[in-house]
Amino acid sequence: ARVIPNPIGLCGFKLMVGKSHVFFFPGVPKELRAMVEGSLIPFLREITGPIGVAEKLLKCFGPTESQVQEALKDLGGEFTLAFLPSFPEIRLRLTVRAPSPEEASRRLLDYEKEIRQRLGLHLYGTDDESMEKVLGRLLRERGATIATAESCTGGLVAHRITEVPGSSDYFLGGVVSYSEEAKQRLLGVPEGILRHHGAVSAPCAEAMAKGVKERFGATFGVSTTGIAGPSGGTPEHPVGTVFIGMAVGDHVEVKRYRFFGDRSQVKLMASEVALDRVRRFLLRNPDFRP
């Protein structure tokens, strides 16, 4: 046996069992940490040579986990890819090991490039980037602004946008128009639309998006109206039905969605889609400026 230096205690030794190195450490956390850092790690580096590890967290939204797996199924190389579902998005932890840190970083960039090509616009960010942070950066780069008109999400879209420091550069304001009266008075939704189509409808979402865009003078007007549940659903509009509108220039696009989950999940998914709609528009139109 060979004594392992213990700078803050007495215990610790190493011996050979066949071709294996066996280390014995004390259980006191401070002593264990000091001995691992001072003896074990240097020993492992000496017998294995330098090792580099590089990691990156890739975040995507839109496809299901199985669709992401299908897109990446034949991607080969010396790396590991861990799927980390985190509602409402999918996160991928890309890990690369190489003889040196520099080589690991270089290989990671190559693999990341290939993954980006395969996932396209679905891959929206990395590491600590959130959907709202990515959108905010795009809006600032284009000199664009945004305003929100929310019903079923109750201000969640605006809340997420303003969680990003400096969002006053591009966020002009928002309206939570929960009642029909508020939709008419604050956003100018025509009474006829509410009477003939109802508050949960494409025409209402369109009028909300146009109304908030015009009232705030924003580049983008985004609206949400729907049924978050658990009650209030109908055969025509079951719980989870949400209409999301986006107004930009003279164009207004409204899409109907059916989200699943509890009330909080429906609201979160609706807010994610609303932000993502604007992000994708900006990326698909690289020359767009207000």
Backbone as CSV, one residue per row, in Angstrom:
resi,resn,N_x,N_y,N_z,CA_x,CA_y,CA_z,C_x,C_y,C_z
1,ALA,0.833,-1.196,0.000,0.000,0.000,0.000,0.871,1.250,0.000
2,ARG,0.300,2.309,-0.514,1.011,3.587,-0.569,0.125,4.666,0.033
3,VAL,0.683,5.429,0.937,-0.073,6.486,1.602,-0.397,7.602,0.619
4,ILE,-1.643,8.055,0.661,-2.060,9.193,-0.169,-1.956,10.447,0.684
5,PRO,-1.273,11.472,0.220,-1.160,12.706,1.005,-2.533,13.269,1.363
6,ASN,-2.714,13.578,2.646,-3.963,14.155,3.141,-3.609,15.460,3.828
7,PRO,-3.808,16.585,3.159,-3.364,17.871,3.703,-4.112,18.324,4.956
8,ILE,-5.292,17.750,5.203,-6.060,18.198,6.376,-6.473,17.035,7.268
9,GLY,-5.807,15.872,7.152,-6.138,14.721,7.983,-5.045,13.671,7.929
10,LEU,-5.414,12.455,8.299,-4.424,11.381,8.387,-4.706,10.210,7.465
11,CYS,-6.011,9.911,7.218,-6.363,8.686,6.495,-6.170,8.827,4.998
12,GLY,-6.015,7.657,4.315,-5.954,7.611,2.859,-4.774,6.830,2.346
13,PHE,-5.055,5.825,1.499,-3.963,5.076,0.901,-4.419,4.450,-0.413
14,LYS,-3.440,3.964,-1.181,-3.692,3.370,-2.489,-2.923,2.072,-2.577
15,LEU,-3.555,1.081,-3.238,-2.834,-0.178,-3.448,-3.241,-0.779,-4.781
16,MET,-2.454,-1.743,-5.224,-2.724,-2.437,-6.482,-3.391,-3.774,-6.191
17,VAL,-4.493,-4.060,-6.894,-5.167,-5.353,-6.814,-5.190,-5.887,-8.245
18,GLY,-4.263,-6.803,-8.529,-4.105,-7.240,-9.904,-3.578,-6.095,-10.732
19,LYS,-4.323,-5.697,-11.769,-3.946,-4.565,-12.601,-4.747,-3.309,-12.276
20,SER,-5.465,-3.385,-11.169,-6.344,-2.263,-10.812,-5.751,-1.430,-9.679
21,HIS,-5.926,-0.133,-9.796,-5.539,0.793,-8.736,-6.751,0.998,-7.830
22,VAL,-6.595,0.749,-6.551,-7.688,0.889,-5.591,-7.332,2.000,-4.618
23,PHE,-8.222,2.985,-4.525,-8.003,4.129,-3.639,-8.926,4.021,-2.430
24,PHE,-8.408,4.347,-1.270,-9.188,4.369,-0.043,-9.146,5.791,0.518
25,PHE,-10.343,6.391,0.622,-10.428,7.769,1.087,-11.245,7.846,2.371
26,PRO,-11.023,8.880,3.174,-11.851,9.097,4.360,-13.235,9.598,3.963
27,GLY,-14.191,9.472,4.861,-15.555,9.905,4.558,-15.828,11.360,4.862
28,VAL,-14.883,12.021,5.533,-15.083,13.435,5.855,-15.043,14.249,4.557
29,PRO,-16.120,14.967,4.220,-16.200,15.661,2.916,-15.005,16.555,2.602
30,LYS,-14.552,17.360,3.562,-13.443,18.268,3.290,-12.167,17.509,2.963
31,GLU,-11.906,16.424,3.711,-10.705,15.629,3.452,-10.815,14.921,2.102
32,LEU,-11.990,14.355,1.816,-12.196,13.648,0.555,-11.984,14.573,-0.631
33,ARG,-12.570,15.767,-0.555,-12.436,16.718,-1.657,-10.984,17.108,-1.888
34,ALA,-10.261,17.378,-0.796,-8.870,17.788,-0.925,-8.007,16.684,-1.524
35,MET,-8.278,15.430,-1.142,-7.468,14.318,-1.632,-7.795,13.981,-3.090
36,VAL,-9.074,14.098,-3.456,-9.449,13.845,-4.848,-8.804,14.883,-5.754
37,GLU,-8.890,16.152,-5.348,-8.320,17.218,-6.172,-6.794,17.170,-6.194
38,GLY,-6.191,16.782,-5.044,-4.736,16.822,-4.962,-4.030,15.566,-5.423
39,SER,-4.733,14.418,-5.387,-4.061,13.151,-5.710,-4.753,12.352,-6.802
40,LEU,-6.071,12.135,-6.659,-6.757,11.259,-7.607,-6.808,11.849,-9.010
41,ILE,-7.245,13.096,-9.133,-7.372,13.706,-10.464,-6.022,13.810,-11.163
42,PRO,-4.965,14.285,-10.482,-3.657,14.302,-11.158,-3.191,12.907,-11.579
43,PHE,-3.475,11.882,-10.754,-3.091,10.516,-11.103,-3.822,10.045,-12.360
44,LEU,-5.132,10.317,-12.439,-5.903,9.904,-13.608,-5.425,10.619,-14.865
45,ARG,-5.090,11.889,-14.727,-4.587,12.626,-15.895,-3.244,12.057,-16.362
46,GLU,-2.438,11.619,-15.413,-1.125,11.087,-15.745,-1.214,9.781,-16.530
47,ILE,-2.181,8.911,-16.156,-2.252,7.603,-16.820,-3.128,7.613,-18.066
48,THR,-4.011,8.603,-18.193,-4.907,8.628,-19.358,-4.510,9.678,-20.377
49,GLY,-3.670,10.641,-19.967,-3.343,11.728,-20.870,-4.419,12.805,-20.793
50,PRO,-4.216,13.941,-21.428,-5.196,15.033,-21.371,-6.521,14.643,-22.024
51,ILE,-7.616,15.067,-21.398,-8.949,14.775,-21.899,-9.735,16.085,-21.973
52,GLY,-10.410,16.288,-23.077,-11.250,17.469,-23.220,-12.705,17.083,-23.349
53,VAL,-13.560,17.819,-22.665,-14.998,17.587,-22.733,-15.684,18.911,-23.037
54,ALA,-16.553,18.902,-24.031,-17.316,20.098,-24.388,-18.791,19.740,-24.426
55,GLU,-19.618,20.609,-23.871,-21.057,20.369,-23.822,-21.823,21.606,-24.272
56,LYS,-22.981,21.380,-24.830,-23.881,22.489,-25.170,-25.314,21.983,-25.093
57,LEU,-26.187,22.840,-24.568,-27.606,22.526,-24.491,-28.305,23.180,-25.673
58,LEU,-28.951,22.358,-26.500,-29.668,22.855,-27.673,-31.164,22.812,-27.381
59,LYS,-31.862,23.883,-27.716,-33.286,23.983,-27.392,-34.113,24.087,-28.675
60,CYS,-35.137,23.261,-28.775,-35.991,23.324,-29.964,-37.456,23.304,-29.558
61,PHE,-38.276,23.856,-30.433,-39.716,23.944,-30.191,-40.449,23.745,-31.512
62,GLY,-41.499,22.966,-31.453,-42.311,22.705,-32.639,-42.551,21.229,-32.841
63,PRO,-41.503,20.466,-33.143,-41.689,19.031,-33.393,-41.814,18.249,-32.085
64,THR,-42.323,17.031,-32.191,-42.372,16.135,-31.039,-40.994,15.504,-30.830
65,GLU,-40.823,14.852,-29.697,-39.544,14.197,-29.427,-39.243,13.126,-30.473
66,SER,-40.277,12.374,-30.867,-40.060,11.331,-31.871,-39.675,11.926,-33.215
67,GLN,-40.212,13.080,-33.558,-39.857,13.738,-34.812,-38.409,14.242,-34.785
68,VAL,-37.973,14.724,-33.632,-36.581,15.147,-33.504,-35.651,13.945,-33.626
69,GLN,-36.023,12.852,-32.965,-35.210,11.635,-33.047,-35.116,11.132,-34.483
70,GLU,-36.205,11.207,-35.212,-36.211,10.770,-36.609,-35.271,11.636,-37.449
71,ALA,-35.287,12.931,-37.192,-34.439,13.845,-37.960,-32.954,13.615,-37.688
72,LEU,-32.646,13.088,-36.510,-31.244,12.941,-36.127,-30.790,11.489,-36.051
73,LYS,-31.637,10.559,-36.467,-31.383,9.142,-36.211,-30.098,8.616,-36.840
74,ASP,-29.708,9.108,-38.016,-28.507,8.594,-38.672,-27.325,9.552,-38.545
75,LEU,-27.396,10.443,-37.564,-26.294,11.372,-37.330,-25.195,10.633,-36.577
76,GLY,-24.069,10.412,-37.231,-22.993,9.646,-36.636,-21.861,10.508,-36.130
77,GLY,-21.054,9.934,-35.235,-19.910,10.653,-34.722,-19.607,10.259,-33.294
78,GLU,-18.501,10.767,-32.798,-18.086,10.462,-31.428,-18.651,11.516,-30.483
79,PHE,-19.915,11.363,-30.150,-20.597,12.289,-29.260,-21.760,11.557,-28.601
80,THR,-22.319,12.158,-27.577,-23.553,11.656,-26.976,-24.592,12.765,-27.041
81,LEU,-25.838,12.361,-27.250,-26.931,13.310,-27.361,-28.054,12.848,-26.444
82,ALA,-28.269,13.588,-25.384,-29.296,13.234,-24.406,-30.546,14.061,-24.647
83,PHE,-31.704,13.397,-24.710,-32.981,14.085,-24.882,-33.530,14.458,-23.511
84,LEU,-33.822,15.739,-23.339,-34.292,16.243,-22.052,-35.584,17.013,-22.253
85,PRO,-36.732,16.324,-22.354,-38.002,17.022,-22.537,-38.253,17.997,-21.384
86,SER,-38.595,19.212,-21.722,-38.876,20.242,-20.731,-40.030,21.077,-21.270
87,PHE,-41.248,20.710,-20.903,-42.446,21.326,-21.470,-42.338,22.845,-21.447
88,PRO,-42.645,23.490,-22.560,-43.235,22.945,-23.791,-42.217,22.687,-24.913
89,GLU,-40.940,22.621,-24.559,-39.920,22.455,-25.585,-39.162,21.150,-25.379
90,ILE,-38.213,20.884,-26.271,-37.337,19.724,-26.155,-35.908,20.228,-26.103
91,ARG,-35.160,19.718,-25.140,-33.771,20.123,-24.992,-32.860,18.939,-25.284
92,LEU,-31.768,19.229,-25.959,-30.793,18.210,-26.320,-29.444,18.596,-25.728
93,ARG,-28.871,17.705,-24.934,-27.545,17.981,-24.382,-26.500,17.259,-25.227
94,LEU,-25.724,18.040,-25.960,-24.688,17.511,-26.837,-23.360,17.487,-26.079
95,THR,-22.758,16.301,-25.963,-21.496,16.156,-25.240,-20.451,15.516,-26.155
96,VAL,-19.275,16.120,-26.197,-18.181,15.622,-27.037,-16.930,15.464,-26.180
97,ARG,-16.273,14.313,-26.298,-15.008,14.059,-25.609,-13.900,13.895,-26.647
98,ALA,-12.745,14.468,-26.354,-11.629,14.432,-27.294,-10.321,14.473,-26.515
99,PRO,-9.190,14.270,-27.194,-7.889,14.272,-26.500,-7.551,15.592,-25.816
100,SER,-8.141,16.696,-26.259,-7.846,17.997,-25.654,-9.109,18.846,-25.630
101,PRO,-9.174,19.833,-24.728,-10.335,20.726,-24.693,-10.557,21.450,-26.021
102,GLU,-9.476,21.840,-26.675,-9.594,22.565,-27.943,-10.219,21.678,-29.021
103,GLU,-9.794,20.419,-29.064,-10.337,19.496,-30.053,-11.793,19.188,-29.764
104,ALA,-12.125,19.064,-28.471,-13.519,18.801,-28.093,-14.416,19.959,-28.525
105,SER,-13.969,21.181,-28.321,-14.755,22.354,-28.716,-14.927,22.412,-30.230
106,ARG,-13.850,22.081,-30.965,-13.926,22.113,-32.426,-14.922,21.085,-32.936
107,ARG,-14.862,19.878,-32.393,-15.788,18.830,-32.829,-17.229,19.180,-32.463
108,LEU,-17.411,19.765,-31.281,-18.762,20.136,-30.861,-19.388,21.116,-31.843
109,LEU,-18.613,22.090,-32.303,-19.128,23.061,-33.277,-19.543,22.372,-34.571
110,ASP,-18.775,21.385,-34.990,-19.112,20.653,-36.222,-20.422,19.892,-36.064
111,TYR,-20.570,19.191,-34.940,-21.798,18.425,-34.708,-23.007,19.359,-34.543
112,GLU,-22.793,20.468,-33.854,-23.883,21.431,-33.668,-24.356,21.979,-35.016
113,LYS,-23.406,22.250,-35.900,-23.755,22.757,-37.231,-24.633,21.774,-37.981
114,GLU,-24.289,20.485,-37.898,-25.076,19.464,-38.580,-26.477,19.343,-37.971
115,ILE,-26.559,19.418,-36.659,-27.866,19.334,-35.994,-28.727,20.528,-36.373
116,ARG,-28.128,21.715,-36.429,-28.871,22.914,-36.825,-29.420,22.779,-38.241
117,GLN,-28.630,22.211,-39.129,-29.085,22.046,-40.505,-30.279,21.102,-40.572
118,ARG,-30.276,20.092,-39.730,-31.360,19.109,-39.762,-32.635,19.608,-39.089
119,LEU,-32.489,20.371,-38.033,-33.666,20.834,-37.298,-34.181,22.186,-37.800
120,GLY,-33.339,22.942,-38.490,-33.785,24.204,-39.062,-34.311,25.180,-38.028
121,LEU,-35.453,25.816,-38.336,-36.024,26.836,-37.462,-36.527,26.273,-36.140
122,HIS,-36.688,24.962,-36.069,-37.147,24.365,-34.808,-36.136,24.587,-33.688
123,LEU,-34.854,24.640,-34.041,-33.823,24.862,-33.034,-33.694,26.370,-32.841
124,TYR,-34.157,26.834,-31.679,-34.245,28.288,-31.514,-33.141,28.878,-30.641
125,GLY,-32.492,28.067,-29.799,-31.500,28.656,-28.907,-30.608,27.618,-28.262
126,THR,-29.659,28.100,-27.450,-28.726,27.220,-26.758,-28.544,27.680,-25.318
127,ASP,-28.128,26.735,-24.485,-27.733,26.997,-23.095,-28.781,27.823,-22.339
128,ASP,-28.473,29.058,-21.935,-29.404,29.813,-21.100,-30.378,30.674,-21.914
129,GLU,-30.400,30.511,-23.221,-31.310,31.313,-24.044,-32.744,30.794,-23.918
130,SER,-33.666,31.687,-23.673,-35.091,31.360,-23.659,-35.729,31.865,-24.950
131,MET,-36.943,31.408,-25.213,-37.639,31.858,-26.417,-37.780,33.378,-26.413
132,GLU,-38.144,33.951,-25.270,-38.346,35.395,-25.196,-37.022,36.162,-25.347
133,LYS,-35.923,35.578,-24.879,-34.624,36.234,-25.027,-34.182,36.247,-26.478
134,VAL,-34.391,35.125,-27.171,-34.032,35.041,-28.585,-34.880,36.008,-29.402
135,LEU,-36.192,36.027,-29.129,-37.073,36.944,-29.850,-36.677,38.389,-29.600
136,GLY,-36.365,38.717,-28.354,-35.971,40.085,-28.036,-34.741,40.523,-28.804
137,ARG,-33.775,39.624,-28.928,-32.558,39.961,-29.676,-32.879,40.227,-31.144
138,LEU,-33.760,39.406,-31.725,-34.133,39.604,-33.126,-34.874,40.925,-33.321
139,LEU,-35.790,41.234,-32.419,-36.536,42.489,-32.530,-35.589,43.690,-32.435
140,ARG,-34.654,43.621,-31.509,-33.705,44.728,-31.349,-32.824,44.878,-32.588
141,GLU,-32.362,43.754,-33.122,-31.508,43.799,-34.315,-32.232,44.404,-35.509
142,ARG,-33.540,44.154,-35.603,-34.295,44.668,-36.758,-34.886,46.053,-36.499
143,GLY,-34.760,46.553,-35.281,-35.377,47.829,-34.953,-36.888,47.737,-34.915
144,ALA,-37.414,46.561,-34.564,-38.862,46.310,-34.544,-39.401,46.345,-33.118
145,THR,-40.713,46.554,-33.007,-41.368,46.607,-31.703,-42.564,45.658,-31.695
146,ILE,-43.054,45.368,-30.493,-44.154,44.424,-30.353,-45.101,44.881,-29.251
147,ALA,-46.386,44.586,-29.431,-47.414,44.838,-28.424,-48.319,43.613,-28.368
148,THR,-48.913,43.361,-27.216,-49.691,42.133,-27.025,-51.127,42.423,-26.602
149,ALA,-52.026,41.596,-27.114,-53.438,41.639,-26.726,-53.810,40.234,-26.276
150,GLU,-54.058,40.053,-24.989,-54.243,38.710,-24.455,-55.582,38.539,-23.757
151,SER,-56.129,37.368,-23.964,-57.342,36.982,-23.251,-57.053,35.744,-22.413
152,CYS,-57.002,34.581,-23.022,-56.841,33.342,-22.263,-55.488,33.212,-21.586
153,THR,-54.451,33.878,-22.097,-53.129,33.788,-21.471,-52.953,34.791,-20.334
154,GLY,-53.901,35.689,-20.157,-53.923,36.557,-18.992,-52.680,37.387,-18.741
155,GLY,-51.978,37.788,-19.780,-50.783,38.610,-19.631,-49.484,37.831,-19.607
156,LEU,-49.549,36.508,-19.798,-48.339,35.686,-19.740,-47.358,36.021,-20.861
157,VAL,-47.853,36.313,-22.045,-46.964,36.657,-23.157,-46.180,37.924,-22.813
158,ALA,-46.884,38.942,-22.332,-46.222,40.194,-21.950,-45.256,39.972,-20.795
159,HIS,-45.662,39.156,-19.845,-44.787,38.859,-18.702,-43.476,38.231,-19.171
160,ARG,-43.566,37.271,-20.066,-42.354,36.594,-20.533,-41.442,37.556,-21.298
161,ILE,-42.038,38.402,-22.122,-41.236,39.365,-22.873,-40.478,40.287,-21.922
162,THR,-41.164,40.744,-20.882,-40.544,41.702,-19.958,-39.652,41.045,-18.914
163,GLU,-39.532,39.731,-18.921,-38.565,39.060,-18.062,-37.143,39.278,-18.557
164,VAL,-37.011,39.723,-19.792,-35.683,39.943,-20.394,-35.236,41.375,-20.107
165,PRO,-34.087,41.552,-19.467,-33.585,42.911,-19.222,-33.435,43.688,-20.529
166,GLY,-33.857,44.928,-20.513,-33.748,45.764,-21.703,-34.895,45.614,-22.679
167,SER,-35.953,44.888,-22.274,-37.078,44.648,-23.188,-37.842,45.926,-23.522
168,SER,-37.607,47.001,-22.764,-38.264,48.270,-23.099,-37.791,48.814,-24.436
169,ASP,-36.700,48.246,-24.967,-36.223,48.661,-26.287,-37.202,48.280,-27.388
170,TYR,-37.986,47.239,-27.161,-38.860,46.742,-28.232,-40.277,46.406,-27.783
171,PHE,-40.539,46.320,-26.488,-41.891,46.024,-26.024,-42.598,47.329,-25.663
172,LEU,-43.681,47.626,-26.379,-44.378,48.897,-26.179,-45.488,48.809,-25.142
173,GLY,-46.080,47.633,-24.984,-47.147,47.500,-23.998,-48.075,46.360,-24.348
174,GLY,-49.007,46.107,-23.443,-49.941,45.011,-23.654,-51.290,45.292,-23.026
175,VAL,-52.292,44.581,-23.502,-53.655,44.707,-22.986,-54.159,43.304,-22.632
176,VAL,-54.648,43.143,-21.409,-55.307,41.898,-21.021,-56.811,42.163,-21.098
177,SER,-57.390,41.750,-22.208,-58.813,42.030,-22.463,-59.606,40.750,-22.226
178,TYR,-59.898,40.481,-20.978,-60.517,39.206,-20.629,-62.010,39.191,-20.957
179,SER,-62.667,40.318,-20.788,-64.109,40.381,-21.064,-64.371,40.875,-22.485
180,GLU,-65.580,40.627,-22.961,-65.940,41.119,-24.290,-65.971,42.637,-24.297
181,GLU,-66.427,43.210,-23.198,-66.494,44.669,-23.115,-65.102,45.274,-23.225
182,ALA,-64.114,44.634,-22.590,-62.733,45.121,-22.663,-62.181,44.990,-24.077
183,LYS,-62.559,43.925,-24.752,-62.093,43.737,-26.139,-62.621,44.854,-27.030
184,GLN,-63.848,45.240,-26.804,-64.430,46.323,-27.608,-63.815,47.672,-27.238
185,ARG,-63.769,47.969,-25.945,-63.364,49.300,-25.491,-61.866,49.550,-25.644
186,LEU,-61.052,48.539,-25.327,-59.609,48.754,-25.323,-58.936,48.421,-26.641
187,LEU,-59.545,47.505,-27.418,-58.895,47.057,-28.652,-59.693,47.357,-29.909
188,GLY,-60.919,47.836,-29.716,-61.721,48.165,-30.875,-62.293,46.970,-31.610
189,VAL,-62.455,45.828,-30.929,-63.067,44.671,-31.574,-64.532,44.992,-31.846
190,PRO,-64.986,44.912,-33.089,-66.374,45.253,-33.411,-67.383,44.365,-32.675
191,GLU,-68.462,44.977,-32.251,-69.506,44.228,-31.551,-70.058,43.113,-32.433
192,GLY,-70.118,43.372,-33.739,-70.657,42.365,-34.655,-69.827,41.092,-34.667
193,ILE,-68.528,41.225,-34.551,-67.664,40.029,-34.516,-67.958,39.202,-33.282
194,LEU,-68.092,39.877,-32.142,-68.367,39.158,-30.900,-69.749,38.524,-30.928
195,ARG,-70.696,39.209,-31.539,-72.069,38.688,-31.573,-72.184,37.503,-32.536
196,HIS,-71.565,37.585,-33.703,-71.734,36.549,-34.723,-70.709,35.416,-34.618
197,HIS,-69.501,35.727,-34.128,-68.443,34.717,-34.089,-68.024,34.327,-32.675
198,GLY,-68.211,35.225,-31.732,-67.811,34.950,-30.365,-66.389,35.415,-30.087
199,ALA,-66.041,35.454,-28.790,-64.713,35.917,-28.394,-63.639,34.900,-28.749
200,VAL,-64.001,33.624,-28.745,-63.043,32.578,-29.114,-63.252,32.255,-30.583
201,SER,-62.609,33.017,-31.435,-62.790,32.861,-32.882,-61.639,33.516,-33.620
202,ALA,-61.470,33.135,-34.860,-60.420,33.722,-35.677,-60.667,35.210,-35.939
203,PRO,-61.904,35.619,-36.265,-62.132,37.045,-36.494,-61.825,37.894,-35.267
204,CYS,-62.124,37.366,-34.074,-61.826,38.118,-32.857,-60.320,38.235,-32.652
205,ALA,-59.588,37.152,-32.838,-58.132,37.187,-32.693,-57.516,38.155,-33.690
206,GLU,-58.061,38.188,-34.901,-57.560,39.113,-35.922,-57.771,40.553,-35.506
207,ALA,-58.982,40.850,-35.027,-59.290,42.219,-34.615,-58.454,42.638,-33.408
208,MET,-58.192,41.709,-32.503,-57.363,42.010,-31.332,-55.937,42.336,-31.742
209,ALA,-55.377,41.542,-32.649,-53.997,41.774,-33.096,-53.875,43.108,-33.822
210,LYS,-54.825,43.384,-34.706,-54.815,44.660,-35.429,-54.998,45.822,-34.465
211,GLY,-55.938,45.654,-33.521,-56.238,46.736,-32.595,-55.056,47.113,-31.717
212,VAL,-54.364,46.117,-31.169,-53.245,46.439,-30.274,-52.072,46.990,-31.071
213,LYS,-51.886,46.517,-32.269,-50.800,47.036,-33.111,-51.034,48.508,-33.418
214,GLU,-52.263,48.857,-33.778,-52.582,50.237,-34.136,-52.534,51.158,-32.921
215,ARG,-53.035,50.692,-31.786,-53.094,51.546,-30.604,-51.714,51.853,-30.032
216,PHE,-50.804,50.917,-30.140,-49.459,51.149,-29.611,-48.475,51.597,-30.681
217,GLY,-48.884,51.529,-31.946,-47.972,51.893,-33.017,-46.800,50.933,-33.136
218,ALA,-47.066,49.657,-32.876,-46.010,48.644,-32.871,-45.822,48.021,-34.243
219,THR,-44.648,47.423,-34.434,-44.392,46.682,-35.669,-45.240,45.417,-35.704
220,PHE,-45.293,44.727,-34.570,-46.058,43.486,-34.456,-47.137,43.623,-33.395
221,GLY,-48.312,43.108,-33.733,-49.376,42.971,-32.752,-49.697,41.496,-32.616
222,VAL,-49.652,40.967,-31.409,-49.888,39.546,-31.176,-51.085,39.380,-30.259
223,SER,-51.964,38.429,-30.591,-53.173,38.230,-29.789,-53.364,36.763,-29.440
224,THR,-54.025,36.535,-28.300,-54.402,35.180,-27.891,-55.823,35.215,-27.342
225,THR,-56.631,34.275,-27.786,-57.975,34.132,-27.241,-58.380,32.668,-27.353
226,GLY,-58.888,32.116,-26.259,-59.218,30.693,-26.286,-59.800,30.216,-24.980
227,ILE,-59.768,28.906,-24.787,-60.354,28.274,-23.605,-59.269,27.443,-22.925
228,ALA,-58.749,27.966,-21.808,-57.662,27.292,-21.100,-58.161,26.162,-20.215
229,GLY,-59.441,26.164,-19.876,-60.010,25.082,-19.086,-59.875,25.326,-17.585
230,PRO,-60.291,24.370,-16.783,-60.785,23.045,-17.198,-62.243,23.022,-17.669
231,SER,-62.967,24.137,-17.473,-64.348,24.211,-17.930,-64.447,25.211,-19.062
232,GLY,-65.658,25.344,-19.624,-65.887,26.333,-20.665,-65.832,25.802,-22.074
233,GLY,-65.433,24.541,-22.240,-65.346,23.988,-23.579,-66.702,23.655,-24.167
234,THR,-66.766,23.609,-25.487,-67.992,23.247,-26.214,-67.595,22.250,-27.311
235,PRO,-68.560,21.573,-27.905,-68.213,20.677,-29.020,-67.472,21.387,-30.154
236,GLU,-67.848,22.627,-30.403,-67.185,23.404,-31.465,-65.806,23.877,-31.027
237,HIS,-65.704,24.282,-29.754,-64.442,24.790,-29.212,-64.137,24.062,-27.903
238,PRO,-63.555,22.868,-27.977,-63.221,22.132,-26.749,-62.122,22.828,-25.965
239,VAL,-61.992,22.434,-24.708,-60.932,22.991,-23.859,-59.580,22.791,-24.548
240,GLY,-58.771,23.833,-24.527,-57.472,23.791,-25.192,-57.463,24.479,-26.539
241,THR,-58.651,24.884,-27.021,-58.735,25.622,-28.289,-58.228,27.046,-28.083
242,VAL,-57.261,27.450,-28.876,-56.713,28.802,-28.771,-56.484,29.350,-30.180
243,PHE,-56.941,30.575,-30.392,-56.661,31.296,-31.633,-55.554,32.302,-31.348
244,ILE,-54.506,32.279,-32.152,-53.377,33.187,-31.968,-53.201,34.004,-33.240
245,GLY,-53.225,35.318,-33.093,-53.101,36.214,-34.240,-51.801,36.985,-34.217
246,MET,-51.313,37.301,-35.394,-50.110,38.124,-35.528,-50.339,39.138,-36.643
247,ALA,-50.262,40.405,-36.295,-50.436,41.480,-37.267,-49.098,42.162,-37.491
248,VAL,-48.726,42.329,-38.760,-47.500,43.025,-39.116,-47.740,43.698,-40.461
249,GLY,-47.471,44.996,-40.520,-47.791,45.741,-41.730,-49.285,45.695,-41.982
250,ASP,-49.689,45.387,-43.219,-51.110,45.256,-43.544,-51.574,43.805,-43.478
251,HIS,-50.686,42.939,-43.029,-50.990,41.510,-43.021,-51.350,41.038,-41.615
252,VAL,-52.404,40.229,-41.528,-52.794,39.613,-40.263,-52.984,38.117,-40.512
253,GLU,-52.331,37.309,-39.711,-52.446,35.856,-39.836,-52.935,35.278,-38.512
254,VAL,-54.001,34.505,-38.579,-54.566,33.863,-37.396,-54.555,32.359,-37.600
255,LYS,-54.121,31.635,-36.584,-54.128,30.181,-36.631,-54.879,29.629,-35.419
256,ARG,-55.571,28.543,-35.680,-56.274,27.867,-34.594,-55.437,26.686,-34.104
257,TYR,-55.356,26.534,-32.771,-54.579,25.457,-32.167,-55.454,24.696,-31.175
258,ARG,-55.052,23.455,-30.942,-55.669,22.652,-29.878,-54.542,22.136,-28.990
259,PHE,-54.454,22.730,-27.804,-53.410,22.361,-26.866,-53.981,21.416,-25.810
260,PHE,-53.114,20.585,-25.262,-53.548,19.612,-24.264,-52.775,19.818,-22.967
261,GLY,-53.391,19.407,-21.876,-52.784,19.584,-20.562,-53.713,20.339,-19.647
262,ASP,-53.212,20.706,-18.467,-54.035,21.462,-17.534,-54.038,22.939,-17.927
263,ARG,-54.689,23.747,-17.138,-54.857,25.163,-17.457,-53.503,25.875,-17.636
264,SER,-52.589,25.611,-16.705,-51.280,26.266,-16.786,-50.505,25.837,-18.025
265,GLN,-50.637,24.563,-18.399,-49.918,24.072,-19.581,-50.484,24.660,-20.860
266,VAL,-51.798,24.810,-20.927,-52.408,25.421,-22.107,-51.947,26.867,-22.250
267,LYS,-51.926,27.605,-21.143,-51.488,28.996,-21.188,-50.013,29.104,-21.571
268,LEU,-49.197,28.220,-21.007,-47.773,28.266,-21.322,-47.511,27.926,-22.781
269,MET,-48.192,26.899,-23.288,-48.017,26.522,-24.693,-48.480,27.646,-25.613
270,ALA,-49.598,28.272,-25.287,-50.099,29.372,-26.114,-49.110,30.533,-26.141
271,SER,-48.523,30.838,-24.996,-47.555,31.938,-24.950,-46.300,31.592,-25.744
272,GLU,-45.880,30.335,-25.671,-44.691,29.907,-26.416,-44.921,30.017,-27.922
273,VAL,-46.099,29.571,-28.362,-46.417,29.638,-29.786,-46.499,31.087,-30.249
274,ALA,-47.097,31.946,-29.438,-47.223,33.353,-29.818,-45.844,33.986,-30.035
275,LEU,-44.919,33.735,-29.122,-43.568,34.266,-29.263,-42.856,33.644,-30.460
276,ASP,-43.056,32.338,-30.618,-42.379,31.609,-31.692,-42.855,32.056,-33.069
277,ARG,-44.130,32.429,-33.164,-44.665,32.885,-34.456,-43.894,34.113,-34.946
278,VAL,-43.640,35.051,-34.047,-42.923,36.267,-34.432,-41.464,35.932,-34.747
279,ARG,-40.855,35.065,-33.939,-39.467,34.652,-34.193,-39.315,34.049,-35.578
280,ARG,-40.204,33.128,-35.923,-40.101,32.460,-37.219,-40.339,33.441,-38.371
281,PHE,-41.247,34.382,-38.182,-41.479,35.384,-39.228,-40.201,36.167,-39.498
282,LEU,-39.524,36.595,-38.445,-38.308,37.386,-38.617,-37.199,36.574,-39.281
283,LEU,-37.082,35.308,-38.924,-36.036,34.475,-39.512,-36.339,34.108,-40.960
284,ARG,-37.615,33.961,-41.282,-37.983,33.642,-42.667,-37.922,34.859,-43.571
285,ASN,-37.867,36.034,-42.957,-37.803,37.275,-43.721,-36.583,38.088,-43.268
286,PRO,-35.386,37.638,-43.627,-34.162,38.272,-43.116,-33.992,39.735,-43.518
287,ASP,-34.667,40.152,-44.573,-34.539,41.546,-45.008,-35.629,42.443,-44.427
288,PHE,-36.503,41.878,-43.602,-37.608,42.666,-43.061,-37.103,43.747,-42.111
289,ARG,-37.590,44.949,-42.310,-37.366,46.069,-41.403,-38.664,46.856,-41.322
290,PRO,-38.955,47.473,-40.194,-40.195,48.266,-40.067,-40.256,49.392,-41.087
